[in-house]
């Protein structure tokens, strides 16, 4: 019995809060033990630090029934499983392998799949393949039903194709802005918002719009607007719309980032831990997200333990964006735990191995943490050498002033110059205060500037007392 409940507990405690919200909405249990079990699963899912044991006096068949009931109802709503079904049937039709019972299932799906279904576009295309399959074989028995479905939904399908083509154009500008801060993507905001909030559109199209709005609002650091999008997604997930564990994990990770940027660290940590319950190709991203939240909350030992446990997983990815991100966060985590020499040594080793890749992927994140580690080791000459060799200050200046980077490398480089005796205290102050005044005035930037000034003040306490006094005056005017 104990083993049975251990397996059930493992299954139940891995469920997401939104999965439980949906299940509680649809349940119509007559058996009180079923609802009791579901309520306890719901409580445990939302209180992972205070998980309560499942009642061993309840008939074990209740637990088996509930496990099957949960899996059946979630699978029925899972858009990823539906996509697998689509791909399988498409292959069967195109390779002439579809069976009679499978054709009957297709007809039943045609009755239930409406234009608002997540994968309506792909299902419509599947129906076109099937119509051609029937037509070429003079199969009039099912042909007219399929043809009617296609005609009724043709206008909507064509409209969605146009919208998705437009979404592709929006993607180019939005993602392009991330790499080139001189580009703009604001022109897509109204279009993306209208698409996302339109309940008559298919889920795939609406969710694509939400992802692009997320990207755009991060570019502009407009997190209050992003919260509106995520609150709507929250309601949709509770109703079983857009559901798959993959999508929920991505949502939790992005929501964690949003709360972290807004300095709502308790919520950020909650969502970050939820995101790593599901392993997929973005798991490293979710992990780094969690690590960043823990460091911000000064839970440095927890962050280090997570990073060290995840090193074997990192070796499996060929994604340099994630690899370099991991290295940067690992350097920062070692530094936060006062393992300064380990931090600098790891940074040196990684840099020597991946110079070219770093220059193309997350170079600012990597060098910011590299310079911090070197500063703690008082290796200021190396900071100056790296800055000159890779023209990092010039590269950073191209981004500062937009909503993208703070002048972190410039400030570390200036401190290094001061500590090496190359510039005076007055020159140090002037450089940092001048660059502060050039930054965009918004609350997010001000908070980041204050955090960075606090961080840097320990390397040159005297000059930074005066710098902080003057920047406080400038930032509040």
C-alpha positions as CSV (number, residue, x, y, z in Angstrom):
1,X,0.0,0.0,0.0
2,X,2.8,2.4,0.9
3,X,4.5,1.8,-2.4
4,X,1.2,2.3,-4.3
5,X,0.7,5.7,-2.6
6,X,4.3,6.7,-3.2
7,X,3.8,6.3,-6.9
8,X,0.5,8.1,-6.7
9,X,2.1,10.9,-4.7
10,X,4.9,11.3,-7.2
11,X,2.3,11.5,-10.0
12,X,0.0,13.9,-8.2
13,X,2.7,16.2,-6.9
14,X,4.1,16.7,-10.4
15,X,0.8,18.2,-11.6
16,X,0.6,21.9,-12.3
17,X,-1.8,24.3,-10.5
18,X,-3.6,25.2,-13.7
19,X,-4.2,21.6,-14.5
20,X,-5.9,21.2,-11.1
21,X,-7.9,24.4,-11.6
22,X,-9.3,22.9,-14.8
23,X,-10.0,19.5,-13.4
24,X,-11.9,21.0,-10.4
25,X,-14.0,23.0,-12.9
26,X,-15.1,19.9,-14.8
27,X,-15.4,17.4,-12.1
28,X,-18.9,16.0,-11.3
29,X,-18.0,13.4,-8.7
30,X,-20.7,11.6,-6.8
31,X,-18.1,9.7,-4.7
32,X,-16.9,12.0,-1.9
33,X,-13.5,10.4,-1.7
34,X,-12.7,11.4,-5.3
35,X,-13.3,15.0,-4.6
36,X,-11.4,14.7,-1.3
37,X,-8.4,13.3,-3.2
38,X,-8.6,16.0,-5.9
39,X,-8.8,18.8,-3.4
40,X,-5.7,17.5,-1.6
41,X,-3.8,17.2,-4.9
42,X,-4.8,20.8,-5.6
43,X,-3.6,22.0,-2.2
44,X,-0.2,20.2,-2.5
45,X,0.3,21.5,-6.0
46,X,-0.1,25.1,-4.7
47,X,1.8,24.6,-1.5
48,X,4.9,22.6,-2.5
49,X,6.7,23.5,0.8
50,X,3.9,22.1,2.9
51,X,2.8,18.9,1.1
52,X,0.3,16.8,3.0
53,X,0.3,13.0,2.8
54,X,-2.5,11.1,1.1
55,X,-4.9,9.2,3.3
56,X,-3.9,5.5,3.4
57,X,-7.3,4.5,4.8
58,X,-9.0,5.4,1.5
59,X,-9.6,2.5,-0.8
60,X,-6.6,2.1,-3.0
61,X,-9.0,1.7,-6.0
62,X,-10.0,5.3,-5.5
63,X,-6.4,6.4,-6.1
64,X,-6.2,4.2,-9.3
65,X,-9.5,5.6,-10.5
66,X,-8.4,9.2,-9.9
67,X,-5.1,8.7,-11.6
68,X,-6.8,7.4,-14.7
69,X,-9.5,10.1,-14.5
70,X,-6.9,12.9,-14.4
71,X,-4.8,11.5,-17.2
72,X,-7.8,10.9,-19.4
73,X,-9.2,14.4,-19.0
74,X,-5.9,16.2,-19.4
75,X,-5.0,14.1,-22.4
76,X,-8.3,15.1,-24.0
77,X,-7.4,18.8,-23.7
78,X,-3.7,18.4,-24.5
79,X,-2.9,20.3,-27.8
80,X,0.5,18.6,-28.1
81,X,-1.1,15.1,-28.1
82,X,-3.7,16.3,-30.6
83,X,-0.8,17.5,-32.8
84,X,0.8,14.1,-32.6
85,X,-2.5,12.6,-33.7
86,X,-2.7,15.1,-36.6
87,X,0.8,14.2,-37.8
88,X,0.1,10.5,-37.6
89,X,-3.1,10.8,-39.6
90,X,-1.6,13.0,-42.2
91,X,1.1,10.4,-42.8
92,X,-1.5,7.7,-43.1
93,X,-3.5,9.6,-45.7
94,X,-0.5,10.7,-47.7
95,X,1.0,7.1,-47.7
96,X,-2.4,5.4,-48.4
97,X,-2.3,3.6,-45.0
98,X,-5.5,4.9,-43.4
99,X,-7.9,2.3,-42.2
100,X,-11.8,2.3,-42.3
101,X,-12.1,2.8,-38.5
102,X,-9.7,5.7,-38.7
103,X,-11.7,7.3,-41.5
104,X,-14.8,7.2,-39.2
105,X,-12.7,8.9,-36.5
106,X,-11.8,11.7,-38.9
107,X,-15.5,12.3,-39.7
108,X,-16.2,12.5,-36.0
109,X,-13.4,15.0,-35.5
110,X,-14.8,17.1,-38.4
111,X,-18.0,17.6,-36.3
112,X,-16.2,18.7,-33.2
113,X,-13.1,20.7,-34.4
114,X,-14.2,24.3,-34.7
115,X,-12.3,27.4,-35.9
116,X,-11.4,28.2,-32.3
117,X,-9.6,24.9,-31.8
118,X,-5.8,25.3,-31.1
119,X,-4.7,23.4,-34.2
120,X,-7.7,24.4,-36.5
121,X,-5.3,25.4,-39.3
122,X,-3.5,22.1,-39.4
123,X,-6.7,20.2,-39.1
124,X,-8.3,22.1,-42.0
125,X,-5.2,21.1,-44.1
126,X,-5.6,17.5,-43.0
127,X,-9.2,17.6,-44.2
128,X,-8.0,18.9,-47.6
129,X,-5.6,15.9,-47.9
130,X,-8.3,13.6,-47.0
131,X,-10.7,15.1,-49.5
132,X,-8.2,14.6,-52.2
133,X,-7.7,11.0,-51.0
134,X,-11.4,10.4,-51.4
135,X,-11.8,12.2,-54.6
136,X,-9.2,10.3,-56.5
137,X,-10.8,7.1,-55.5
138,X,-14.3,8.1,-56.4
139,X,-15.3,7.7,-52.7
140,X,-18.5,9.7,-52.5
141,X,-19.6,8.1,-49.2
142,X,-17.5,10.5,-47.1
143,X,-16.5,13.1,-49.7
144,X,-19.5,15.4,-49.4
145,X,-19.2,15.6,-45.6
146,X,-15.6,16.6,-45.9
147,X,-16.2,19.0,-48.7
148,X,-18.9,20.7,-46.7
149,X,-16.6,21.2,-43.7
150,X,-14.0,22.7,-46.0
151,X,-16.4,25.1,-47.7
152,X,-17.9,26.3,-44.4
153,X,-14.5,27.0,-42.8
154,X,-12.7,28.2,-45.9
155,X,-13.0,31.9,-45.3
156,X,-11.8,31.6,-41.7
157,X,-8.9,29.4,-42.7
158,X,-7.7,31.8,-45.4
159,X,-8.0,34.7,-42.9
160,X,-5.9,32.8,-40.3
161,X,-3.2,32.1,-43.0
162,X,-3.0,35.8,-43.7
163,X,-2.8,36.7,-40.0
164,X,0.0,34.1,-39.4
165,X,1.9,35.5,-42.4
166,X,1.6,38.9,-40.8
167,X,2.8,37.4,-37.5
168,X,5.9,36.2,-39.3
169,X,6.6,39.7,-40.4
170,X,6.1,41.0,-36.9
171,X,8.6,38.3,-35.6
172,X,11.3,39.7,-37.9
173,X,11.0,43.2,-36.4
174,X,10.6,42.1,-32.8
175,X,13.4,39.6,-32.7
176,X,15.5,41.9,-34.9
177,X,15.1,44.6,-32.3
178,X,16.7,42.3,-29.7
179,X,19.9,42.0,-31.8
180,X,19.8,45.6,-33.2
181,X,18.4,48.1,-30.7
182,X,18.0,50.7,-33.5
183,X,15.1,48.7,-34.9
184,X,11.5,49.4,-33.8
185,X,8.6,46.9,-33.2
186,X,6.1,49.2,-31.6
187,X,4.1,49.3,-34.8
188,X,3.0,45.7,-34.2
189,X,1.5,46.2,-30.7
190,X,-2.1,46.9,-31.7
191,X,-2.2,44.1,-34.3
192,X,-0.8,41.6,-31.8
193,X,-3.1,42.6,-29.0
194,X,-6.2,42.4,-31.3
195,X,-5.1,38.9,-32.4
196,X,-4.4,37.6,-28.9
197,X,-7.7,38.9,-27.3
198,X,-9.9,37.7,-30.2
199,X,-11.7,34.6,-28.9
200,X,-12.9,33.7,-32.4
201,X,-9.4,32.9,-33.6
202,X,-7.7,29.5,-33.2
203,X,-5.5,29.0,-30.1
204,X,-2.3,28.5,-32.1
205,X,-2.6,31.9,-33.7
206,X,-3.6,33.6,-30.5
207,X,-0.7,32.1,-28.5
208,X,1.8,33.1,-31.2
209,X,0.6,36.7,-30.7
210,X,1.1,36.3,-27.0
211,X,4.6,35.1,-27.4
212,X,5.5,38.0,-29.7
213,X,3.9,40.5,-27.3
214,X,6.0,39.0,-24.5
215,X,9.2,39.4,-26.6
216,X,8.2,43.0,-27.6
217,X,7.4,44.1,-24.0
218,X,10.7,42.7,-22.8
219,X,12.5,44.7,-25.5
220,X,10.8,47.9,-24.2
221,X,10.8,46.9,-20.6
222,X,7.0,47.4,-20.3
223,X,6.2,44.9,-17.7
224,X,2.9,46.4,-16.6
225,X,1.5,45.8,-20.1
226,X,2.9,42.3,-20.1
227,X,1.0,41.6,-16.8
228,X,-2.3,42.2,-18.7
229,X,-1.3,39.5,-21.3
230,X,-0.3,37.0,-18.6
231,X,-3.4,37.6,-16.5
232,X,-5.5,36.7,-19.6
233,X,-3.4,33.7,-20.2
234,X,-3.9,32.7,-16.6
235,X,-7.7,32.7,-17.0
236,X,-7.4,30.8,-20.3
237,X,-5.2,28.0,-18.7
238,X,-7.7,27.7,-15.9
239,X,-10.4,27.0,-18.4
240,X,-8.3,24.4,-20.3
241,X,-7.6,26.7,-23.3
242,X,-4.1,26.4,-24.9
243,X,-3.3,23.5,-22.6
244,X,-0.2,21.4,-22.7
245,X,2.5,20.9,-20.1
246,X,5.0,22.4,-22.6
247,X,3.0,25.6,-22.9
248,X,2.4,25.8,-19.2
249,X,6.1,25.4,-18.4
250,X,6.9,28.2,-20.9
251,X,4.3,30.4,-19.4
252,X,5.5,29.8,-15.8
253,X,9.1,30.6,-16.9
254,X,8.1,33.8,-18.6
255,X,5.8,34.8,-15.8
256,X,8.7,34.2,-13.3
257,X,10.9,36.6,-15.4
258,X,8.2,39.2,-15.4
259,X,7.8,39.1,-11.6
260,X,11.5,39.2,-11.2
261,X,11.8,42.3,-13.3
262,X,9.1,43.9,-11.2
263,X,11.0,42.8,-8.0
264,X,8.1,40.6,-6.9
265,X,10.5,37.9,-5.8
266,X,8.1,35.5,-4.0
267,X,5.9,35.2,-7.1
268,X,9.0,34.9,-9.3
269,X,10.4,32.1,-7.3
270,X,7.0,30.2,-7.2
271,X,6.6,30.3,-11.0
272,X,10.3,29.6,-11.6
273,X,10.1,26.4,-9.6
274,X,6.9,25.4,-11.4
275,X,8.6,25.8,-14.8
276,X,11.3,23.2,-14.0
277,X,8.7,20.5,-13.3
278,X,8.7,19.8,-17.0
279,X,11.8,18.9,-19.0
280,X,12.0,19.9,-22.6
281,X,14.4,21.6,-25.0
282,X,14.0,24.9,-23.1
283,X,14.8,23.3,-19.7
284,X,18.2,25.0,-19.4
285,X,16.5,28.4,-20.0
286,X,14.0,27.7,-17.2
287,X,16.8,26.6,-14.9
288,X,18.8,29.8,-15.5
289,X,15.7,31.7,-14.9
290,X,15.2,30.1,-11.5
291,X,18.9,30.6,-10.7
292,X,18.6,34.3,-11.5
293,X,15.6,34.6,-9.2
294,X,17.3,32.8,-6.3
295,X,20.4,35.0,-6.6
296,X,18.2,38.1,-6.6
297,X,16.5,36.8,-3.5
298,X,20.0,36.2,-2.0
299,X,19.4,32.4,-1.8
300,X,22.9,31.9,-3.1
301,X,23.5,28.4,-1.8
302,X,20.3,27.1,-3.3
303,X,21.3,28.6,-6.7
304,X,24.7,27.0,-6.6
305,X,23.3,23.6,-5.7
306,X,20.9,23.8,-8.7
307,X,23.6,24.9,-11.1
308,X,26.0,22.2,-10.1
309,X,23.4,19.5,-10.3
310,X,22.6,20.7,-13.8
311,X,26.1,20.6,-15.4
312,X,25.6,17.1,-16.8
313,X,22.4,18.2,-18.5
314,X,24.2,21.3,-20.0
315,X,26.6,18.9,-21.8
316,X,23.7,17.5,-23.8
317,X,22.8,20.8,-25.5
318,X,24.4,22.1,-28.6
319,X,22.6,25.5,-28.2
320,X,25.4,28.1,-27.6
321,X,22.8,30.7,-26.4
322,X,22.0,28.4,-23.5
323,X,25.6,27.2,-23.0
324,X,26.9,30.8,-22.7
325,X,23.9,31.8,-20.6
326,X,24.7,28.9,-18.2
327,X,28.4,29.8,-18.0
328,X,27.5,33.5,-17.2
329,X,25.0,32.5,-14.5
330,X,27.5,29.9,-13.1
331,X,30.2,32.5,-12.8
332,X,27.7,34.9,-11.1
333,X,26.6,32.1,-8.7
334,X,30.2,31.2,-7.7
335,X,30.9,34.9,-7.1
336,X,27.7,35.3,-5.1
337,X,28.9,32.4,-2.9
338,X,32.3,34.2,-2.5
339,X,34.2,31.5,-4.5
340,X,36.0,34.2,-6.3
341,X,39.0,32.3,-7.6
342,X,36.8,29.4,-8.8
343,X,34.6,31.9,-10.5
344,X,37.4,33.7,-12.3
345,X,39.1,30.3,-13.3
346,X,35.8,29.0,-14.7
347,X,35.3,32.2,-16.7
348,X,38.9,32.0,-18.1
349,X,38.5,28.4,-19.1
350,X,35.1,28.9,-20.8
351,X,36.3,32.1,-22.5
352,X,39.4,30.4,-23.9
353,X,37.2,27.6,-25.3
354,X,34.3,29.7,-26.8
355,X,35.6,33.1,-27.7
356,X,33.9,33.1,-31.1
357,X,30.6,31.8,-29.9
358,X,30.6,34.4,-27.0
359,X,31.0,37.2,-29.5
360,X,27.8,36.1,-31.2
361,X,25.7,35.0,-28.3
362,X,25.0,36.8,-25.0
363,X,28.4,38.5,-25.0
364,X,27.2,41.3,-22.7
365,X,25.9,38.9,-20.1
366,X,29.0,36.8,-20.2
367,X,31.5,39.7,-19.9
368,X,29.5,41.5,-17.2
369,X,29.8,38.5,-15.0
370,X,33.4,37.8,-16.1
371,X,34.4,41.4,-15.2
372,X,32.7,41.1,-11.8
373,X,34.7,37.9,-11.0
374,X,37.9,39.5,-12.1
375,X,37.2,42.6,-10.0
376,X,36.7,40.5,-6.9
377,X,40.1,38.9,-7.6
378,X,41.6,42.4,-8.1
379,X,42.7,41.4,-11.6
380,X,42.0,44.8,-13.1
381,X,44.7,44.6,-15.8
382,X,42.9,41.6,-17.4
383,X,39.6,43.6,-17.5
384,X,41.4,46.4,-19.4
385,X,43.1,43.9,-21.7
386,X,39.9,42.1,-22.6
387,X,38.1,45.4,-23.1
388,X,40.7,46.6,-25.6
389,X,41.2,43.3,-27.4
390,X,37.5,42.7,-28.1
391,X,36.5,46.4,-28.3
392,X,33.8,45.7,-25.7
393,X,33.2,49.3,-24.6
394,X,32.6,50.5,-28.1
395,X,30.3,47.6,-28.7
396,X,28.4,48.3,-25.5
397,X,28.0,52.0,-26.3
398,X,26.0,51.1,-29.4
399,X,23.4,49.5,-27.2
400,X,23.3,51.9,-24.1
401,X,20.5,54.4,-24.3
402,X,18.0,52.0,-25.7
403,X,16.0,49.7,-23.5
404,X,18.6,47.0,-23.8
405,X,21.8,47.4,-21.8
406,X,23.2,49.3,-18.9
407,X,26.8,50.4,-19.3
408,X,28.1,47.6,-17.0
409,X,31.3,46.9,-19.0
410,X,32.1,50.7,-19.2
411,X,31.8,51.0,-15.5
412,X,33.9,48.0,-14.6
413,X,36.4,49.1,-17.1
414,X,36.5,52.6,-15.6
415,X,36.9,51.2,-12.1
416,X,39.8,49.0,-13.4
417,X,41.4,52.1,-15.0
418,X,41.1,53.9,-11.6
419,X,42.4,51.0,-9.6
420,X,45.4,50.7,-12.0
421,X,46.1,54.4,-11.5
422,X,45.3,55.3,-15.1
423,X,42.6,57.9,-14.3
424,X,41.9,60.2,-11.3
425,X,39.0,59.9,-8.9
426,X,37.4,62.9,-10.6
427,X,37.6,61.2,-14.0
428,X,36.0,58.1,-12.5
429,X,33.1,60.1,-11.1
430,X,32.6,62.1,-14.3
431,X,32.5,59.0,-16.5
432,X,29.9,57.1,-14.4
433,X,27.7,60.1,-13.7
434,X,27.7,61.2,-17.3
435,X,26.7,57.7,-18.6
436,X,23.9,57.6,-15.9
437,X,22.5,60.8,-17.2
438,X,22.3,59.4,-20.7
439,X,20.1,56.5,-19.8
440,X,16.4,56.2,-20.4
441,X,14.3,57.5,-17.5
442,X,12.1,54.7,-16.3
443,X,11.6,52.9,-13.0
444,X,13.1,49.7,-14.3
445,X,16.3,51.5,-15.4
446,X,16.5,53.4,-12.1
447,X,16.3,50.3,-10.0
448,X,18.9,48.5,-12.1
449,X,21.2,51.5,-11.9
450,X,20.9,51.5,-8.1
451,X,21.6,47.8,-7.9
452,X,24.7,48.2,-10.1
453,X,26.0,51.2,-8.2
454,X,25.7,49.2,-4.9
455,X,27.6,46.3,-6.5
456,X,30.4,48.5,-7.8
457,X,30.8,50.6,-4.6
458,X,32.6,47.8,-2.8
459,X,35.5,48.1,-5.2
460,X,36.0,51.8,-4.7
461,X,34.0,52.8,-1.7
462,X,35.3,56.4,-1.4
463,X,34.5,57.7,-4.9
464,X,31.2,55.8,-5.1
465,X,29.8,57.6,-2.0
466,X,30.0,60.8,-4.0
467,X,28.8,59.1,-7.2
468,X,25.7,57.7,-5.5
469,X,24.9,61.0,-3.9
470,X,25.0,62.8,-7.3
471,X,23.2,60.1,-9.2
472,X,20.4,60.0,-6.6
473,X,19.9,63.7,-7.2
474,X,19.9,63.3,-11.0
475,X,17.5,60.3,-11.0
476,X,14.9,62.0,-8.8
477,X,14.9,65.3,-10.7
